[in-house]
Every structure is written in C-alpha cells, then in structure tokens.
C-alpha cells in the first residue's frame, strides 16, 4: 500500500473522524473506501450501449400514417 499526504478542510476530516469512531473503524479506512468508490464510478467505468437506458425525447410532431416515408424524410437533405 502506498502512503500519501492529502490536504482536506478541518470540517471534512472531523466528519470522517466522528463517523469512523461511531463505526469503530479508522478514518483512513473510510477515506480509502471513498477513494476506491470514486475510482470505480468515475475512472474505471466502462459501459456499452447495451448498458444504457433509453431516453425519452417526446412524441412525434405530427401523426404518422402508413403512407409516410420515414426513411426518406430522415435522409432528405434540407439544403437541396
């Protein structure tokens, strides 16, 4: 394990010390766990499109009929 020095505000460190004492643990353990949680969530996050949830962008602007050529509309270049 690597020993490091970090600077934190007094209130933050005091909160960690109080909570660690309540949990019968050391503040350094809690800080290591917090760092690992951050690492897992932000640094090692590997998601694929299959892991993503669909986002709702609302409904259609106008009703769609069976005669509508949606592919043609999507491919139509408005600059023509």
N, C-alpha and C positions, 0 to 999 in steps of 0.2 A: 504494500500500500504506500502511496506517495503522500508525504506530509506537505501541506500547502498553508499559506497565510492569506487570509482574506480580510477585508475591511467591511464591516457592517455597522449600521447605526446601533446605538445602545438599546433603544426600544425593541428593535428586531431581535437582537441577541438575548435580551432579557425575556422576551416572549418564548424563545426557544428553550432557555434555561428553565423557566417555570413549567412549560409543558413537559419537558424531559423529566423533571423531578416528579410531576404527577404520574407519569407513565413508568417511573422507576427505570429510567434509561439515561444515557448521556446525551447532551446537546449535540455533540459531534456525530453521534449515530443518526440523529434526526436530520442533521444537515447533509450527511452522506446520502440518506434516503431521498431527501428533497432534490439533491443534485442528480441522482440516478433517475428519478421520476421525470425531471426536466429533460435529461438526455434521451430517455425512451420516447417521450412525447414529441420533442422538437428536433432532435438531432438524428435519431435512428428511424424516424417514421418513414416507412416505405408502403405506400398504398398504390393499388392499381385502380383502374376504372371500375373494376368489379366490386371494389370495396366502397365505392362512392354511392351515396344515396341520391336518387333523382331529385332535381329541384323543380318546383312549380314556377312556371313563368306566366301563368294565367291561361285564359281560354283563347279560342280563335277570335279574330277581329270581326269576322263575318261568318255566317253559317257555311258549312262545306256541303256541297251536293255531290252526287255520284258522278256528275259530268265534269267536275273540277279536275284540272290537270295540275296537281300539286307539284309534281316533279318539274314540269315546265315552268311554273311560277318560281320555283326555287332556283332554277338555272337561268332564268331570264335576267339579263344584264340591263339595268335601268339606264345605263349610259348610252345604249343604242339609239 
